[in-house]
Amino acid sequence: MTTKTIKPWLFLMPALIIYLTVIFIPALYTMYLSLFSWNGVSSSKVFVGLNNYSDLFMHDTVFAKALKNNLVWMIGSLTLMVGSGLALALLLNKKLKGRIIFRGVFYFPYVLSGIVVATGWAWLYNPTQGFVNKLLTMLGLEHWTQAWLADPKTALYAVFIAAMWQGIGQPMVLFLAGLQTIPQDPYEAALIDGAKSHQSFWYITLPLLRETFLIVIATTLIGSMKVYDIIYGMTGGGPAESTQVLSTWMVSQTFKFANIGTGSAIAAVLVLICMIVIIPYVYYTTKKSHV
């Protein structure tokens, strides 16, 4: 090999070493552990093949609930969070007084730690001293007050509202960036032709935001599958395992119940689901860049 062919690899080597040691090799080792029954302490591991995977899908009712909750979270994120982010972006893209301040206000929660948000919203949902129940009481809706995080029927949705408050800033900023790249010429031509505002939005804004939508949807999907900290901080997966998602159940199996093989199998399933989202996204973006 000549110096010309070796030099690029020398520049890539530091990043490649970090990637291999921090991500790739641990991921392979996790896949390896998913084939064993091991408590993480004993010196011997019992090879069980794919039994950990079959137990998850055939016998683990909490895993099924966690998978369902991830699906609910994903649908809520793609509809409510993305939709609200787009609506805020459209509003704050207009020439409003103080729009820069409002952009910062709506984006600020996104930079906060998930545990900080979880702690704050847990107090808001406090059944006796929380703001939510006190506000409902002030509005004469005492019959709506309840222990939001202690009821299996409402806990997941209450946590999602907190997550939506925190995460809405990301799609808003991405949509704002996309909106500011759209030229005004198509809108002026549509206005001359007598197009209504909703027609301009449907036939001009949405098509020209296609690339932005692709990024927002991909990041939202991946984020909804990896959600952990805010659920752990607000409910810990309870009550009655009603707010368990794949990541929280993986941590419980691995560190709480010392089922390293089962926890690794859940991690492998989570990686597989994320890859189903990431690979088409990378393929599409790569294909578009070579057109």
N, C-alpha and C positions, 0 to 999 in steps of 0.2 A: 504493500500500500504506500502511496506517495504522501508527502506532507499535505498536499492539497485535499486529499480525501480524509486524512486523519484529523485535520484542524477542526472541521465542524463537530466531530464527535468529542473533541476536547472541550469545546464550549458547552456542549450538551451534557457532559459527564456529571457536573455537580448537581444539576436538577434531576438527572436520571437516577443518580445514587439516592438522593432524597426520596424520589418517587418510589423506587424499588423497596427501600428499607422502611418507609413510613406507610405506604399504601398497598403496593402490589404483594409483597411477601406476607404481611399480616393478613391480607385478604385470602391468600392461598392457604395460610395456616388455619384460618377460621373455617374454610371449606373442609379442610382435613379433619379438624376437631368435630365437625358436624356429623362425621361418620362413626363417632365413638360415644360411649357412655362413660362420663368422667365427672367427678365432683370438683376437680381443680386442685385437689390436695394429695390424693393417693398417687403413688408412683406408677400404678398400672392403669391403662385405659382398656376398656372392653370394646372391641370392634363390633358395631351393630349394623353397619352398612347404611341403608336408607331408612332404617326403622324410625329414626328421629323425625324424618320428614313425614312418613306415613302416620306416625302418632299425632303429629300436629294437625294433619288434614282429616284424620279419621276419628280421633278420640279427644283432642284438646278443644273443649268448648270455648275457653277463653281466647284461644288463638283465632277461632272463627269470629268471635265478637270483636277482637282487635282488628281483624282484616275488614270486617264490616264497618267499624268506626273509621278506619283509614279511608274507606270508600266514601262514607258520608262526609268526612272532612275534606276530601278531594273535591267532591261535587260542590260543597259549600264554598270552597276557596275559588273554584273556577267560575262560579256564578256570582256569588255575593261580593267576594273580595275583588275579583277582576272587574266586575261590573261597577262597583263603587269607585274603584281606582280610576276607571275610565271616565266616570261621571265627574269626579273631582278634577281630573286633568282638563276636561273640556271647560269646566267652570273657571278654573284658575288660569287657563290659557287666554281668557278674555282680558280686556284692559280694565281691570277692576282696581280700585284704590286699595292699597295694602296687600296686593296679591302675593308679593314676595314673602311677607310675614306669614300669610296663611299657608303658603307652600311649606315653609319651615315648621309651622305648627303641626301640620298633618304628617310631615315626614319624621318629626322628632321621635315619636314612639318607636319607630323602626330601629333606631340606633340603641335603644335601651335593651338591657339584658332580659331574657325571657323570665328569669327568676324574679327580677324586680317587678316586671309587669304582673306576674302571677301573684306576688305578695300584695300588690296594690289592689288588684281586682278581687282577690279573696276577701279583703276588708270591705270592698264595695258590696260584695254579696253576703256579708255577715248577716245572719237572720235577725239579730236583735239591734245591732248598732250600725248596720250597713246602709249606705246611701240609697241603694236600689229599693229596699223595702220601705225606708223612710219617705222616699219620693212617692212611692205608690200610696202610702198612707196619707200624705199631704194632698194627693189628687183624689182621695176618696175611693181608692181601689184596694182597701185592706184585704179583700178576699183573694187578691192576686199574690199577696206576700207569702213567701215560703222560704225554706232552706234550700236555696238554689243548687248549691254544690253537694247537698246531702241526699238529694232525690235522684235516683237512677234515671228517671224520665227527663230531667232537665239538666243534669250535670254536664253532659257532653256539649250541649248547645250553649250553656252559660260560659264554658271555657272557650268555645269557638268565638263567641262575641268578643271576649278579651283578646284572643289571637287576631281577630279581624281588626280590632282597634289598633293593635300594634303593627300589623303587617300591611295595612292598606297603603302606607306611604310608598312602598316599593313599586307596585304597578302604577301608582299615580305619577311618580317621577319618570318611569320608563315611557309612559304614554305622553307625558309632557314633552319629553325629548323627541318622541316621534311626531307629535303635532307641530312642533316648532321647525321641523324639516319640510313640512308640506308648504309648497308655494301658494300664494294667494290668487294666482291667475285662474286656476280652475273654479274657485269660488266666485270670482268676479264674472267669469263667463256664464256660470250657472245662474247667477243673479240676473244677468241681462236676459237670459232665456226664460226667466220667470220661475225658476226652481224655488221651492219652499226650503226652509232650514232643515227639516227632517229629510228631505230628498238629497240635499247637499251632504248631510251626514252619512246617509246610506250609500250613496253612489260615488262620493269623493273621499270623505274622511276614512271610512272603514277600509276600502280597498287600498288606500295609500298607507294605512297602518298595519298592513298584513305582516310585514317583517317584525314590527314591534309586538304584535299579537303573538307571533311564534315564540319570541323570547319570553314574554310574560307568561304564556301558558306553560312553557317548558319549566321555567323556574318555579312557578306556582305548583305544578304537579310534583316536582321533586321535593319542594319544601313541605307539601302536604303529606308525603310519604315518610319524611324524616322527622315530623313534629315530635317533640319529646319534652323540652324543658318546661313549657308553660303548663302542660298536663301534669307533669311530675310535681311542679310547684303548687298547683291549685288543688289537685285531687289525689295525686299519687296512683292514679288508675282506678280509684274507687268512685263512688260507693258500689259495693257488690260487683267490682270489676267492670262497671258500666262505661268507664272512660278509658279503658285499656286500648292502646294502639300497638302496632307491631314493635316500635322502638321501646316503649315502656314494658311490654311483656317480655321482650328480649332481655332487658336489664334485670327484670324480676327473676326470670329463669336462670340467668347466669350468676348473679351475685346474691340474690335473696334465697333461692332454692338450691344453689350450687349444682344446677344441671347445665354444665358447660356445653355438652353436646347439643342439647335442645336449644339453648340460647344461640349457639353458633348456627344451627339450622334456621332459626328465625332470621338471623342476620343474613344468611345466604338467600333466603326468600325475599327479603327486603332489597338486597342488591339486585336480584333478578328482576324485580318489578321496576326498580329505578332504571335498569339497563333497557327495559322495554320502552321506556320513555326517552332515554338519552340517545340511544343508538339511532333511531329514526331522525331525531333532531340534528345530531351531528352529521348524518348522511345528507340531510336536506340542505343544511347550511353550507356544507362542503361542495355539494353539487351546484348550488346557486353561485358560490364564489368562483367557479370555473366556467360559468356560462359566459 
